[in-house]
Amino acid sequence: MATTTSITTTYAGEFAGKYISAALLSGKTLAEGNISIVPNVKFKQVMKKVATDAIVKDATCDFTDTSTLTLTERILQPEEFQVNLELCKKDFRSDWEAVSMGYSAFDNLPPKFSDFLIAHVADKVAQKMEQNIWTGTNATAGEFDGFITTLGADGDVNDVVGQASTSANVIDELAKIADAIPTAVYGAEDLNIYLPSNMYRNYIRALGGFGAAGLGAAGTNAQGTQWYNNGNALSFDGIKVVNAPGLSDNDAVAAQASNLFFGTGLMSDQNEVKVIDMADLDGSQNVRVVMRFTAGIQHAIGGDIVLYATA
């Protein structure tokens, strides 16, 4: 007798939050905690900025209010997004059945066909969110303004003009970024240099002995290109260096993780995930996957951030 695959459950409500969490937070930047995550933003969140002049004065016998305190604010307002897909079960069944029967060498796919579909979609959402966080533009459907857009529009941000990255010049280019970091921020525990994949890869290669700046032919620990095992934590001048795949080639950012924010209504009732088998409704083999979620980014103090970009 032929095996018939059908979906008899619809995922929604409280359980949906787990799938939304997987989709939004499994991108590299968010999964590794490289920026601050602000969940449960129902509509928008106001972040107050406090600026003062010199507050330490010479002592007198009187109370003299001579300092100036300025309050400004930034708004973190996640936008609403949705995923509406209609998939044919036949197109996915062979992959899913291979896993469920144990024939696959991979064991990370869920045994239920409905979970398989949601995991597939969640991976795509996570990839898109990683890109949106850094290079998204609000004018494009399915995107919100990313940090390259918001930082570029902030006149307080420290701008650095760079050049196309190679393993030969990446050390010098990272030095430009480090030199532009404000003194008050340099040395902060959560300070990161966020690099796109091409600059990150070039830095690894340079540390393997193929760069300048006195690295030597044998590179780090005299291991050449074998020194990096994809688990080593990278740093430059004591500053943590992290890979942000969502950044475009040759763009980089230096900032504290506590100064960059990702907001979402993660646990709010605006989020839902549903898998609907259309077989009982129209007799087809189609499955509809529906996700609804909110997402957006914001930075706080522009003057504490470095934006590196090619001319």
TORDRENLO-491140 format. One line per field, with one value per residue: y, x, z of N, C-alpha, C in turn; residue number from 1. Coordinates in nm, 3 decimals, padded with zeros to 5 digits. Example, Ala and Ser with C-alpha at 12.3 -4.5 7.8 and 13.67 -1.06 7.14 Angstrom:
! TORDRENLO-491140
n.y = [-00.569,-00.225]
n.x = [01.319,01.285]
n.z = [00.780,00.708]
ca.y = [-00.450,-00.106]
ca.x = [01.230,01.367]
ca.z = [00.780,00.714]
c.y = [-00.330,00.003]
c.x = [01.320,01.290]
c.z = [00.780,00.787]
kevo = [1,2]
END
This chain:
! TORDRENLO-491140
n.y = [-00.119,00.219,00.484,00.755,01.092,01.328,01.635,01.698,01.883,02.224,02.479,02.731,03.021,03.002,02.817,02.899,03.107,02.989,02.903,03.146,03.260,03.094,03.152,03.432,03.475,03.306,03.383,03.472,03.712,03.771,03.525,03.485,03.683,03.934,04.186,04.391,04.244,04.330,04.219,04.171,04.417,04.588,04.801,05.046,05.148,05.386,05.524,05.696,05.955,06.097,06.392,06.584,06.882,06.984,06.857,06.863,07.100,07.379,07.392,07.564,07.757,07.767,07.638,07.600,07.602,07.522,07.350,07.188,06.987,06.773,06.615,06.378,06.159,05.828,05.624,05.295,05.105,04.832,04.683,04.534,04.209,03.940,03.596,03.419,03.124,02.874,02.543,02.242,01.921,01.698,01.781,01.798,01.562,01.339,01.411,01.448,01.195,01.036,01.123,01.067,00.792,00.723,00.710,00.918,01.093,01.306,01.435,01.641,01.728,01.761,01.494,01.512,01.601,01.851,02.002,01.994,02.154,02.403,02.444,02.468,02.706,02.879,02.890,03.036,03.279,03.357,03.400,03.617,03.809,03.850,03.977,04.203,04.337,04.458,04.566,04.628,04.808,05.031,05.099,04.881,04.598,04.377,04.444,04.632,04.942,04.896,04.887,05.005,05.191,05.351,05.438,05.570,05.791,05.935,06.210,06.217,05.989,05.830,05.845,05.644,05.623,05.361,05.100,04.853,04.531,04.319,04.036,04.144,04.412,04.426,04.442,04.703,04.838,04.761,04.885,05.151,05.156,05.091,05.309,05.513,05.475,05.618,05.749,05.719,05.492,05.294,04.996,04.910,04.641,04.513,04.594,04.567,04.485,04.471,04.268,04.216,03.910,03.890,04.058,03.946,03.691,03.761,03.867,03.642,03.497,03.670,03.655,03.404,03.425,03.550,03.817,04.161,04.375,04.258,03.991,03.756,03.465,03.223,03.274,03.296,03.135,02.991,02.822,02.862,02.850,02.666,02.746,02.840,02.716,02.760,02.811,02.975,03.271,03.588,03.886,04.234,04.449,04.411,04.434,04.275,04.085,04.019,03.817,03.940,03.832,03.958,04.206,04.407,04.345,04.487,04.682,04.792,04.796,04.945,04.908,04.915,04.627,04.684,04.918,04.884,04.782,04.529,04.499,04.331,04.198,03.956,03.785,03.878,03.910,03.956,03.782,03.484,03.145,02.924,02.610,02.488,02.231,02.186,01.983,01.883,02.093,02.179,01.956,01.939,01.883,02.075,02.278,02.535,02.778,03.006,03.292,03.551,03.840,04.085,04.319,04.514,04.764,04.973,05.229,05.378,05.587,05.771,05.895,05.722,05.524,05.366,05.389,05.219,05.240,05.194,05.442]
n.x = [00.085,00.058,00.228,00.074,00.119,00.011,-00.096,-00.213,-00.232,-00.244,-00.022,-00.018,-00.068,00.067,00.276,00.368,00.544,00.790,00.878,00.892,01.092,01.307,01.329,01.381,01.595,01.806,01.992,02.336,02.437,02.243,02.214,02.459,02.462,02.565,02.463,02.230,01.927,01.593,01.310,00.948,00.842,00.570,00.459,00.624,00.941,01.082,01.399,01.595,01.833,02.102,02.279,02.546,02.725,03.046,03.043,03.174,03.273,03.453,03.463,03.228,03.063,02.800,02.506,02.532,02.382,02.515,02.562,02.471,02.210,02.095,01.820,01.745,01.590,01.561,01.372,01.270,01.108,00.965,00.881,00.599,00.592,00.540,00.516,00.397,00.343,00.283,00.316,00.390,00.330,00.438,00.676,00.851,00.840,01.010,01.263,01.196,01.093,01.321,01.477,01.313,01.303,01.558,01.764,01.923,02.234,02.226,02.098,01.947,01.699,01.352,01.127,00.854,00.652,00.530,00.683,00.922,00.871,00.827,01.077,01.233,01.134,01.186,01.466,01.512,01.392,01.557,01.798,01.725,01.667,01.920,02.049,01.883,01.925,02.173,02.204,01.956,01.687,01.426,01.263,01.247,01.049,00.970,01.182,01.355,01.505,01.848,02.155,02.360,02.224,02.093,02.308,02.460,02.302,02.326,02.475,02.649,02.797,03.116,03.283,03.469,03.674,03.740,03.904,03.879,03.894,04.178,04.391,04.636,04.606,04.429,04.500,04.597,04.360,04.189,04.322,04.263,03.995,04.010,04.158,03.976,03.789,03.623,03.790,03.657,03.511,03.682,03.822,03.600,03.408,03.217,03.274,03.288,03.428,03.262,03.268,03.227,03.188,03.393,03.604,03.651,03.737,03.968,04.119,04.164,04.323,04.539,04.642,04.735,04.975,04.994,04.981,05.084,05.260,05.443,05.376,05.492,05.599,05.500,05.284,05.025,05.115,05.296,05.165,05.069,04.817,04.673,04.612,04.360,04.058,03.793,03.680,03.823,03.846,03.857,04.054,04.150,04.399,04.322,04.048,03.741,03.671,03.414,03.222,02.986,02.766,02.562,02.651,02.756,03.018,03.327,03.223,03.207,03.160,03.220,03.135,02.973,02.805,02.593,02.503,02.377,02.069,01.822,01.490,01.184,00.851,00.846,00.714,00.460,00.107,00.094,00.242,00.244,00.246,00.153,00.069,-00.102,-00.282,-00.408,-00.555,-00.800,-00.958,-00.955,-00.886,-00.631,-00.267,-00.137,00.032,00.000,00.207,00.227,00.360,00.382,00.535,00.729,00.995,01.294,01.558,01.780,02.010,02.184,02.379,02.528,02.779,02.954,03.011,03.169,03.165,03.262,03.340,03.381,03.495]
n.z = [00.000,-00.085,00.075,00.228,00.278,00.505,00.657,00.968,01.163,01.277,01.335,01.567,01.777,02.111,02.068,01.828,01.873,01.922,01.675,01.540,01.691,01.625,01.355,01.342,01.517,01.456,01.272,01.212,01.334,01.532,01.665,01.787,01.970,01.906,01.877,02.061,02.166,02.162,02.278,02.257,02.174,02.130,01.978,01.946,02.079,02.288,02.307,02.524,02.487,02.652,02.689,02.811,02.911,03.036,03.351,03.591,03.816,03.963,04.318,04.524,04.783,04.730,04.561,04.228,03.935,03.656,03.453,03.143,03.034,02.792,02.653,02.418,02.176,02.034,01.818,01.832,01.622,01.525,01.211,01.045,00.903,00.668,00.574,00.311,00.173,-00.073,-00.102,-00.276,-00.160,-00.283,-00.396,-00.186,-00.050,-00.100,00.005,00.275,00.347,00.318,00.529,00.752,00.739,00.795,00.609,00.543,00.576,00.738,01.041,01.135,01.058,01.123,01.218,01.154,00.880,00.861,01.041,00.907,00.682,00.806,00.925,00.697,00.585,00.797,00.799,00.566,00.634,00.848,00.715,00.554,00.750,00.864,00.653,00.628,00.873,00.846,00.578,00.480,00.316,00.360,00.150,-00.011,-00.068,00.196,00.355,00.612,00.716,00.741,00.942,00.790,00.640,00.841,01.001,00.813,00.769,00.996,01.124,01.338,01.349,01.320,01.033,00.808,00.529,00.316,00.124,-00.138,-00.004,00.053,00.125,00.158,00.228,00.439,00.709,00.739,00.676,00.882,01.086,01.032,01.105,01.380,01.473,01.446,01.641,01.913,02.202,02.447,02.410,02.327,02.441,02.576,02.704,02.544,02.289,01.941,01.621,01.331,01.058,00.705,00.514,00.320,00.410,00.658,00.587,00.445,00.652,00.812,00.635,00.611,00.869,00.854,00.736,00.494,00.467,00.512,00.737,00.910,00.969,00.894,00.707,00.796,00.954,01.213,01.508,01.362,01.181,00.931,00.678,00.819,01.069,01.149,01.270,01.237,01.476,01.632,01.822,01.690,01.704,01.699,01.776,02.038,02.019,01.975,01.688,01.469,01.246,01.025,00.825,00.685,00.608,00.332,00.092,00.184,00.352,00.688,01.047,01.361,01.690,02.012,02.132,02.293,02.194,01.960,01.833,01.796,01.737,01.810,01.801,01.923,02.125,02.115,02.031,01.763,01.624,01.438,01.335,01.090,00.952,00.691,00.563,00.249,00.146,00.249,00.194,-00.076,-00.216,-00.318,-00.333,-00.199,00.045,00.272,00.413,00.669,00.810,01.048,01.166,01.349,01.297,01.334,01.344,01.541,01.640,01.918,02.034,01.807,01.789,01.910,01.736,01.455,01.109,00.834,00.498,00.145,-00.089]
ca.y = [00.000,00.341,00.569,00.887,01.191,01.436,01.717,01.702,01.984,02.361,02.540,02.872,03.052,03.007,02.738,02.974,03.190,02.914,02.905,03.282,03.279,03.025,03.221,03.565,03.482,03.208,03.445,03.475,03.830,03.760,03.400,03.497,03.793,04.040,04.312,04.375,04.204,04.388,04.149,04.218,04.555,04.576,04.902,05.109,05.172,05.510,05.516,05.830,05.988,06.205,06.460,06.690,06.947,06.953,06.861,06.883,07.242,07.418,07.395,07.690,07.735,07.773,07.549,07.676,07.517,07.576,07.246,07.176,06.848,06.768,06.486,06.349,06.021,05.751,05.536,05.159,05.069,04.718,04.679,04.405,04.132,03.813,03.495,03.342,03.029,02.756,02.442,02.111,01.816,01.604,01.833,01.787,01.436,01.247,01.451,01.425,01.052,00.982,01.154,00.997,00.650,00.701,00.688,01.035,01.109,01.422,01.402,01.763,01.763,01.704,01.377,01.545,01.673,01.990,02.066,02.007,02.271,02.523,02.462,02.515,02.847,02.953,02.913,03.144,03.402,03.394,03.453,03.750,03.900,03.883,04.077,04.325,04.405,04.538,04.637,04.643,04.942,05.032,05.115,04.750,04.511,04.272,04.491,04.754,05.008,04.833,04.977,05.084,05.304,05.441,05.499,05.662,05.911,06.000,06.293,06.200,05.867,05.851,05.784,05.610,05.584,05.250,05.053,04.712,04.452,04.204,03.985,04.225,04.543,04.422,04.485,04.849,04.886,04.743,04.989,05.273,05.143,05.098,05.446,05.603,05.447,05.721,05.709,05.680,05.360,05.198,04.917,04.860,04.495,04.465,04.660,04.474,04.528,04.384,04.259,04.131,03.783,03.901,04.114,03.846,03.587,03.817,03.881,03.507,03.462,03.753,03.599,03.279,03.452,03.601,03.960,04.240,04.416,04.175,03.866,03.643,03.370,03.108,03.318,03.275,03.010,02.923,02.717,02.897,02.852,02.567,02.799,02.873,02.598,02.810,02.828,03.072,03.406,03.683,04.020,04.325,04.548,04.386,04.452,04.155,04.093,03.921,03.809,03.977,03.796,04.047,04.325,04.400,04.343,04.609,04.769,04.742,04.880,04.923,04.960,04.828,04.550,04.750,05.041,04.842,04.713,04.461,04.490,04.244,04.170,03.811,03.712,03.946,03.835,03.982,03.674,03.356,03.051,02.823,02.519,02.450,02.133,02.224,01.862,01.871,02.212,02.183,01.830,01.950,01.839,02.196,02.315,02.677,02.815,03.147,03.351,03.694,03.882,04.223,04.329,04.644,04.792,05.112,05.251,05.481,05.698,05.767,05.939,05.611,05.420,05.388,05.331,05.206,05.210,05.237,05.566]
ca.x = [00.000,00.137,00.224,00.019,00.162,-00.085,-00.073,-00.341,-00.228,-00.213,00.057,-00.049,-00.073,00.189,00.382,00.419,00.655,00.914,00.922,00.933,01.222,01.407,01.345,01.439,01.715,01.907,02.095,02.463,02.450,02.155,02.238,02.581,02.446,02.659,02.395,02.131,01.794,01.485,01.186,00.820,00.809,00.436,00.443,00.754,01.008,01.158,01.528,01.639,01.975,02.137,02.405,02.578,02.854,03.137,02.960,03.258,03.306,03.523,03.374,03.191,02.972,02.664,02.462,02.531,02.339,02.581,02.575,02.360,02.171,02.005,01.756,01.689,01.542,01.551,01.256,01.283,00.972,00.967,00.779,00.530,00.626,00.470,00.557,00.284,00.391,00.203,00.412,00.333,00.390,00.512,00.809,00.935,00.820,01.124,01.364,01.148,01.082,01.455,01.521,01.230,01.333,01.693,01.858,02.007,02.350,02.201,01.995,01.898,01.567,01.249,01.059,00.722,00.657,00.494,00.800,01.022,00.838,00.849,01.222,01.282,01.098,01.255,01.603,01.508,01.361,01.676,01.893,01.678,01.680,02.062,02.077,01.809,01.985,02.289,02.197,01.818,01.635,01.282,01.192,01.239,00.950,01.026,01.302,01.354,01.635,01.953,02.249,02.435,02.137,02.069,02.434,02.500,02.221,02.353,02.594,02.738,02.877,03.253,03.294,03.603,03.676,03.831,03.924,03.846,03.979,04.258,04.469,04.757,04.581,04.324,04.555,04.597,04.222,04.138,04.386,04.184,03.873,04.048,04.203,03.861,03.703,03.640,03.865,03.566,03.455,03.791,03.844,03.474,03.404,03.130,03.310,03.313,03.443,03.178,03.325,03.159,03.259,03.516,03.708,03.678,03.816,04.099,04.192,04.210,04.433,04.654,04.698,04.800,05.108,04.991,04.963,05.202,05.262,05.532,05.315,05.582,05.548,05.434,05.160,04.994,05.166,05.374,05.080,05.023,04.672,04.610,04.597,04.222,03.971,03.656,03.631,03.907,03.793,03.949,04.060,04.246,04.438,04.242,03.906,03.682,03.633,03.309,03.172,02.846,02.744,02.466,02.718,02.806,03.163,03.405,03.160,03.231,03.111,03.276,03.038,02.940,02.683,02.487,02.466,02.304,01.951,01.726,01.363,01.081,00.738,00.863,00.615,00.330,00.005,00.103,00.318,00.177,00.296,00.052,00.086,-00.238,-00.294,-00.524,-00.618,-00.939,-01.031,-00.974,-00.844,-00.497,-00.155,-00.068,00.040,00.027,00.285,00.203,00.429,00.368,00.628,00.777,01.140,01.352,01.683,01.807,02.130,02.160,02.473,02.602,02.917,03.034,03.013,03.249,03.112,03.369,03.286,03.468,03.451]
ca.z = [00.000,-00.093,00.193,00.204,00.377,00.523,00.775,01.039,01.268,01.242,01.441,01.589,01.919,02.192,02.005,01.714,01.915,01.914,01.536,01.511,01.754,01.544,01.227,01.356,01.600,01.422,01.191,01.285,01.419,01.648,01.736,01.868,02.064,01.870,01.902,02.167,02.120,02.243,02.242,02.312,02.136,02.072,01.874,01.934,02.205,02.287,02.375,02.559,02.478,02.745,02.657,02.904,02.892,03.148,03.471,03.708,03.830,04.085,04.434,04.589,04.895,04.682,04.453,04.105,03.823,03.538,03.351,03.049,03.008,02.677,02.632,02.286,02.174,01.912,01.821,01.779,01.581,01.432,01.107,01.030,00.784,00.659,00.476,00.259,00.074,-00.104,-00.146,-00.311,-00.078,-00.366,-00.424,-00.068,00.019,-00.112,00.101,00.410,00.373,00.334,00.664,00.851,00.732,00.843,00.500,00.523,00.664,00.822,01.140,01.195,01.008,01.210,01.160,01.103,00.754,00.887,01.102,00.801,00.602,00.885,00.939,00.568,00.572,00.902,00.753,00.468,00.707,00.923,00.618,00.514,00.863,00.875,00.550,00.660,00.987,00.806,00.450,00.434,00.285,00.382,00.023,-00.074,-00.004,00.280,00.424,00.692,00.707,00.818,01.006,00.692,00.606,00.955,01.043,00.707,00.778,01.125,01.112,01.453,01.332,01.273,00.901,00.761,00.389,00.296,-00.012,-00.155,00.086,00.012,00.238,00.172,00.287,00.540,00.837,00.737,00.676,01.018,01.167,01.011,01.186,01.521,01.503,01.446,01.757,02.015,02.321,02.554,02.379,02.311,02.562,02.630,02.699,02.437,02.163,01.831,01.482,01.251,00.924,00.606,00.495,00.241,00.495,00.762,00.521,00.416,00.779,00.847,00.546,00.648,00.992,00.818,00.684,00.358,00.473,00.544,00.877,00.991,01.014,00.866,00.608,00.859,01.015,01.354,01.566,01.258,01.125,00.797,00.659,00.905,01.205,01.183,01.263,01.236,01.612,01.699,01.836,01.631,01.762,01.637,01.877,02.158,01.990,01.920,01.547,01.442,01.110,01.005,00.684,00.622,00.555,00.195,00.081,00.207,00.452,00.823,01.155,01.494,01.786,02.124,02.112,02.370,02.124,01.841,01.883,01.709,01.807,01.753,01.889,01.935,02.204,02.110,01.957,01.620,01.563,01.423,01.236,01.060,00.840,00.657,00.455,00.168,00.090,00.291,00.153,-00.221,-00.275,-00.376,-00.249,-00.157,00.185,00.290,00.531,00.698,00.924,01.068,01.271,01.339,01.311,01.301,01.416,01.575,01.720,02.019,02.031,01.681,01.808,01.962,01.634,01.336,00.985,00.735,00.365,00.034,-00.151]
c.y = [00.124,00.424,00.707,00.980,01.301,01.511,01.737,01.808,02.120,02.424,02.687,02.897,03.050,02.931,02.811,03.057,03.120,02.913,03.044,03.308,03.214,03.101,03.353,03.563,03.382,03.259,03.466,03.593,03.818,03.636,03.409,03.615,03.911,04.178,04.285,04.343,04.259,04.319,04.221,04.366,04.551,04.675,04.972,05.133,05.296,05.491,05.657,05.842,06.109,06.262,06.573,06.759,06.909,06.967,06.881,07.029,07.264,07.433,07.537,07.656,07.726,07.663,07.632,07.584,07.573,07.474,07.243,07.028,06.850,06.626,06.479,06.203,05.959,05.654,05.402,05.111,04.956,04.726,04.539,04.340,04.002,03.724,03.418,03.253,02.920,02.655,02.312,02.003,01.723,01.650,01.812,01.646,01.344,01.281,01.416,01.276,00.988,01.004,01.071,00.848,00.619,00.680,00.804,01.036,01.225,01.391,01.527,01.809,01.693,01.590,01.407,01.630,01.821,02.065,02.087,02.132,02.400,02.550,02.517,02.665,02.932,02.983,03.030,03.278,03.450,03.456,03.595,03.851,03.941,03.991,04.210,04.406,04.500,04.621,04.653,04.788,04.937,05.041,04.982,04.662,04.402,04.315,04.611,04.817,04.940,04.936,05.060,05.207,05.401,05.509,05.601,05.793,05.989,06.077,06.279,06.080,05.902,05.774,05.762,05.565,05.476,05.218,04.905,04.626,04.338,04.155,04.069,04.358,04.541,04.467,04.638,04.905,04.870,04.846,05.122,05.271,05.160,05.240,05.543,05.581,05.552,05.667,05.657,05.539,05.254,05.127,04.867,04.711,04.443,04.533,04.555,04.549,04.426,04.386,04.176,04.008,03.800,03.959,04.017,03.736,03.637,03.833,03.746,03.468,03.542,03.699,03.465,03.300,03.511,03.751,04.031,04.262,04.318,04.045,03.746,03.542,03.257,03.146,03.285,03.137,02.925,02.807,02.749,02.898,02.750,02.622,02.815,02.751,02.635,02.823,02.930,03.209,03.503,03.817,04.102,04.436,04.534,04.402,04.325,04.178,03.982,03.929,03.843,03.952,03.888,04.175,04.302,04.399,04.482,04.716,04.709,04.843,04.845,04.987,04.865,04.753,04.615,04.879,05.012,04.753,04.649,04.444,04.402,04.226,04.023,03.737,03.776,03.868,03.871,03.868,03.549,03.275,02.946,02.738,02.461,02.354,02.161,02.104,01.853,01.989,02.215,02.057,01.832,01.892,01.959,02.215,02.463,02.700,02.965,03.187,03.499,03.734,04.028,04.225,04.469,04.665,04.941,05.117,05.367,05.600,05.690,05.804,05.833,05.501,05.463,05.316,05.336,05.167,05.259,05.362,05.538]
c.x = [00.088,00.120,00.174,00.062,00.059,-00.050,-00.206,-00.342,-00.196,-00.141,00.023,-00.044,00.063,00.303,00.445,00.540,00.788,00.967,00.965,01.070,01.331,01.433,01.418,01.575,01.823,02.008,02.221,02.473,02.367,02.186,02.359,02.575,02.537,02.596,02.288,01.994,01.690,01.355,01.063,00.794,00.676,00.417,00.576,00.811,01.095,01.286,01.579,01.791,02.001,02.272,02.426,02.707,02.942,03.061,03.042,03.306,03.391,03.423,03.351,03.101,02.826,02.635,02.450,02.500,02.396,02.597,02.451,02.333,02.067,01.952,01.703,01.647,01.553,01.435,01.291,01.141,00.976,00.853,00.719,00.568,00.546,00.537,00.432,00.335,00.289,00.296,00.339,00.405,00.477,00.656,00.905,00.936,00.941,01.234,01.321,01.142,01.219,01.505,01.443,01.258,01.478,01.796,01.956,02.124,02.329,02.086,01.934,01.764,01.461,01.174,00.920,00.733,00.624,00.611,00.910,00.996,00.866,00.998,01.282,01.255,01.172,01.399,01.609,01.481,01.485,01.781,01.855,01.693,01.826,02.099,02.008,01.876,02.096,02.265,02.055,01.783,01.484,01.202,01.175,01.141,01.019,01.149,01.271,01.493,01.734,02.053,02.330,02.354,02.123,02.197,02.482,02.424,02.245,02.484,02.691,02.832,03.014,03.272,03.440,03.593,03.781,03.849,03.892,03.946,04.052,04.333,04.594,04.730,04.485,04.374,04.552,04.455,04.158,04.198,04.311,04.058,03.907,04.087,04.086,03.767,03.728,03.709,03.774,03.511,03.564,03.819,03.717,03.463,03.323,03.157,03.347,03.348,03.367,03.228,03.236,03.244,03.389,03.630,03.747,03.768,03.958,04.184,04.246,04.330,04.559,04.722,04.766,04.934,05.111,04.963,05.093,05.207,05.340,05.474,05.406,05.517,05.469,05.308,05.147,05.038,05.242,05.296,05.031,04.873,04.599,04.577,04.451,04.133,03.823,03.597,03.712,03.837,03.897,03.943,04.161,04.275,04.353,04.093,03.852,03.637,03.531,03.266,03.024,02.814,02.647,02.528,02.762,02.958,03.221,03.335,03.185,03.180,03.187,03.182,03.029,02.811,02.565,02.441,02.392,02.188,01.871,01.598,01.265,00.969,00.731,00.751,00.477,00.232,00.002,00.174,00.233,00.247,00.189,00.098,-00.052,-00.236,-00.422,-00.602,-00.766,-01.023,-01.056,-00.924,-00.706,-00.392,-00.076,-00.074,00.072,00.100,00.270,00.281,00.398,00.458,00.664,00.927,01.186,01.478,01.689,01.940,02.102,02.252,02.559,02.748,03.009,03.056,03.100,03.183,03.222,03.307,03.384,03.409,03.361]
c.z = [00.000,00.033,00.155,00.315,00.385,00.650,00.844,01.149,01.210,01.360,01.450,01.739,01.986,02.126,01.889,01.751,01.905,01.771,01.495,01.571,01.672,01.416,01.243,01.423,01.563,01.320,01.275,01.381,01.545,01.731,01.828,01.964,02.034,01.868,02.007,02.108,02.216,02.202,02.298,02.288,02.061,01.957,01.849,02.073,02.192,02.368,02.397,02.545,02.568,02.706,02.756,02.863,03.011,03.280,03.598,03.710,03.956,04.198,04.483,04.707,04.851,04.580,04.326,03.989,03.694,03.427,03.262,03.021,02.896,02.659,02.489,02.285,02.035,01.928,01.758,01.749,01.479,01.332,01.098,00.898,00.785,00.556,00.438,00.147,00.051,-00.170,-00.179,-00.232,-00.160,-00.390,-00.307,-00.009,00.013,-00.013,00.242,00.443,00.391,00.475,00.767,00.852,00.770,00.735,00.484,00.621,00.760,00.917,01.202,01.140,01.092,01.141,01.106,00.978,00.774,00.948,00.999,00.718,00.678,00.902,00.811,00.552,00.675,00.864,00.655,00.535,00.783,00.832,00.577,00.627,00.883,00.774,00.582,00.770,00.944,00.680,00.397,00.405,00.290,00.253,-00.051,00.002,00.075,00.357,00.512,00.680,00.799,00.870,00.907,00.652,00.721,01.002,00.940,00.712,00.907,01.116,01.227,01.438,01.274,01.142,00.863,00.616,00.370,00.149,-00.018,-00.079,00.014,00.134,00.261,00.242,00.405,00.677,00.845,00.742,00.814,01.112,01.153,01.099,01.333,01.560,01.513,01.564,01.864,02.140,02.431,02.534,02.372,02.445,02.626,02.607,02.582,02.303,02.059,01.704,01.399,01.107,00.832,00.580,00.418,00.324,00.605,00.706,00.491,00.543,00.826,00.763,00.579,00.774,00.968,00.751,00.546,00.353,00.502,00.695,00.965,01.040,00.991,00.775,00.670,00.935,01.162,01.400,01.466,01.195,00.984,00.789,00.746,01.043,01.246,01.165,01.272,01.375,01.689,01.706,01.782,01.704,01.684,01.737,02.003,02.140,01.926,01.776,01.520,01.297,01.107,00.859,00.611,00.568,00.412,00.198,00.103,00.288,00.589,00.925,01.282,01.594,01.904,02.092,02.184,02.306,01.994,01.884,01.769,01.788,01.734,01.853,01.923,02.008,02.198,02.024,01.809,01.548,01.549,01.315,01.215,00.943,00.810,00.539,00.378,00.115,00.123,00.244,00.003,-00.292,-00.336,-00.283,-00.197,-00.006,00.192,00.422,00.549,00.821,00.928,01.184,01.251,01.362,01.272,01.382,01.450,01.651,01.815,01.999,01.907,01.697,01.863,01.859,01.517,01.219,00.880,00.602,00.260,-00.030,-00.271]
kevo = [1,2,3,4,5,6,7,8,9,10,11,12,13,14,15,16,17,18,19,20,21,22,23,24,25,26,27,28,29,30,31,32,33,34,35,36,37,38,39,40,41,42,43,44,45,46,47,48,49,50,51,52,53,54,55,56,57,58,59,60,61,62,63,64,65,66,67,68,69,70,71,72,73,74,75,76,77,78,79,80,81,82,83,84,85,86,87,88,89,90,91,92,93,94,95,96,97,98,99,100,101,102,103,104,105,106,107,108,109,110,111,112,113,114,115,116,117,118,119,120,121,122,123,124,125,126,127,128,129,130,131,132,133,134,135,136,137,138,139,140,141,142,143,144,145,146,147,148,149,150,151,152,153,154,155,156,157,158,159,160,161,162,163,164,165,166,167,168,169,170,171,172,173,174,175,176,177,178,179,180,181,182,183,184,185,186,187,188,189,190,191,192,193,194,195,196,197,198,199,200,201,202,203,204,205,206,207,208,209,210,211,212,213,214,215,216,217,218,219,220,221,222,223,224,225,226,227,228,229,230,231,232,233,234,235,236,237,238,239,240,241,242,243,244,245,246,247,248,249,250,251,252,253,254,255,256,257,258,259,260,261,262,263,264,265,266,267,268,269,270,271,272,273,274,275,276,277,278,279,280,281,282,283,284,285,286,287,288,289,290,291,292,293,294,295,296,297,298,299,300,301,302,303,304,305,306,307,308,309,310,311]
END
